[in-house]
């Protein structure tokens, strides 16, 4: 016992607060007028996990004290935490920093070499909130650059402008800091099984809505990402360093990554510059005696990450991964790993990044100039001129797509007259994206339909074709014949005309508008009575007749009991930009009448979203985000282990995202099955869908992941082939085409029967032999973009993608894929919306 106490005491002493001389060498001299972190925080860096408000407070204090530092708030997170960006350079330059920025941007279009210009380096920390060494390091980097004295730091500041983003994800950082700090005792536990090191669901990795913000650089669904991209393009840095953490039993990784897994649109010079700067990391880590590796892991393929988005924008993105202590100290295969040590390693490579940037300053400036000045040449080398994208019948999806392009500084125009490309017809007002523009490479990446790859192993997704995600028809333009476009950028805010409602027999709005479900939900919440047309009809308007599709929402005047209901309808429709048409008679010239039995009453959904340990926090978060942002529904998120104690009678819908549901109690299972039988609607996708089938809520057959793997011949394979086989068997985040039954209520609002979906799971739902169950089936040649082995593709072809059937008085809906993947699948997410409002129509 005595020996154990001695060990614990020594451990506590070893892990106690680390003063600044732990992080900086003894030769460093600092301006005493510049406040040290512990003088503001009240503790030494690494003693506690810094909270976002403490981080912001210190950096504001630092900026006030140092003439080298400027601090700006560039946005706010979902939880209204400030997103700050520090600009650090020599004091004389900082006084004129806007002119420096303008000169940096203007030089991209100039042919002359910039011999005196500074290189711009962006240091970004902790986009994953539970990888906290980055944000804690940011304080030390900022202090060093503000307070260090001597020729070394002065030369660094002369040759660079440093943009420091101390916390890319403050909401996640706050969640994890609270977790780690709340489990810290005076005597630190390094046991990997201790609760401190086993973070519960949802983890601090994600933002407020449980999204991985390191996948959102291209998609821009969140305010953190939009603020960052705006600042990125405002400066166009030469280098962007992206600091992460990985598993405790690793060491330290820095790029280059695996060479064969670099996107082909990334210039080779980018990789050689990455390697040149990498030598500075190696030298620094060698001197510190720290283990590290490079070129063995991670990829540079998906352009939506912090280390790859710069690569398609003329910069050099560099990923850093530090083994994580996941708390204050943890035992690992490499010995005891302390939180201060993880911070010190990130500090070492932060400073080596700056030294490497200085050493490669002229090469980086020349590379960036050439990247943009070669854009016209790059465009001319292609066998097409650009892309045209159809606006379709939904102004909102089109406006969101156009706005996304604008945020990435992609230049767009509009067609002035109709254009036919092969069998596709485009109309005036549709979007034209020319290749002849500075962002030519990014445009090609956004529209890529690549399905064959040099290396089939992907760390992340292999296909992200943006118009597919928005379900917008598009085509490449190979000839200027007949192509007539506007000179100005396209303008479209997605909002319809705002008109007051005249008195009428009934009112109707189309289900094609993306925000129609939000309008319907608002009206039902306000107590208005609504019907959905299950079949098309033509109705008499004030001065004409109008044909309405199935899925049209009708508000009959005779059923309303709320005072001022017309005002409510008008205000809500105008707020969302949705056109509401006044119908003057219930007797229709064609199709069903307004009093028909095929006008189904609609009810406000009450949604139970199953979450908790075992479910994917990403997919549960994506569903929550979609319901909250796009439909206006606040779901009740209830953990799996609480389901058996919940009164299900208040809910109309239960939603199962991807997850492991084996931990669900038998009591909860029985309650859910009984609830569906009595009239509830249950939705499941991916493994949630498999749960429905396994519990016979849906009579369907599946081919499991295991069965799909069995179709791969492993005869004669050697151990070195193991990774390649796993890559072939996996569906590497690809896009597949499906065919919809447009007459089905779950397909209401879609303009055409072809719908792209995102697929990253390898199991197959066999098409039903019974009629009317399959809402969507995969096309005969389903792979549209991204990688999937032909053996998997052939199994998926003509299988079911979405299936729905009755169960007692209720309905079960199963989808093989996540329709709201990463928040940007505006096309397929409408299937989920339809299940919320129209499922009972399949009885």
Buried (B, 14 or more C-beta within 10 A) or exposed (E): EEEEEEEEEEBBEEBEEBEBEBBBEEEBEBEEEBBBBBEBBEEBBBBBBBBBEBBBBBBBBBBEBBEBBBBEEBBBBBEEBBBBBBBBBBEEBBEEEEEBBEBBEEBBEEEEEBEEBBBBBBBBBBBBBBBBBBBBBBBBBBBBBBBBEEEEBEEBBBBBBBBBBBBBBBBBBBBBBEBBBEBBEEEBBBEBEBEBBEBEBBBBBBBBBBBBBBBBBBBBBBBBBBBBBBBBBEBBBBBBBBBBBBEBBBBBBBBBBBBEBBBEBBBEBBBBBBBBBBEBBBEBBEEBEBEBEBBEBBBBBBBBBBBBBBBBBBBBBBBBBBBBBBBBBBBBEEEBBBBBBBBBBBBBBBBBBBBBBBBBBBBBBBBBBBBBBBBBEBBEEBEEBBBBBBBBBBBBBBBBBBBBBEEBBBBBBBBBEEBEBEEEEBEBBBBBBBBBBBBBBBBBBBBBBBBEBEBBBBBBBBBBBBBBBBBBBBBBBEEEEEBEBBEEEBEBEBBBEEEEBEEBBBBBBBBBBBBBBBBBBBBBEBEBBBBBBBBBBEBBBEEEEEEBBBBBBBBBBEBBEBEEBBEBBBBBBBBBBBBBBBBBBBEBEEBBBBEBEBBBEBEBBBBBBBBBBBBBBBBBBBBBBBBEEBBBBEBBBBBBBEBBEBEBEEBBBBBBBBBEBEBBBEEBBEBBBEBBBEBBBBBBBBBBBBBBBEBEBBBBEBBEBEEBBEEEEEEEEEEEEEEEBEBBBBBBBBBBBBBBBBEBBBBBBBBEBBBBBBBBBBBBBBBBEEEEBBBBBBBEEBBBBBBBBEBBBEBBBBBBBBBBBBBBEBBBBBBBBBBBBBBBBBBBBBBBBBBBBBBBBBE
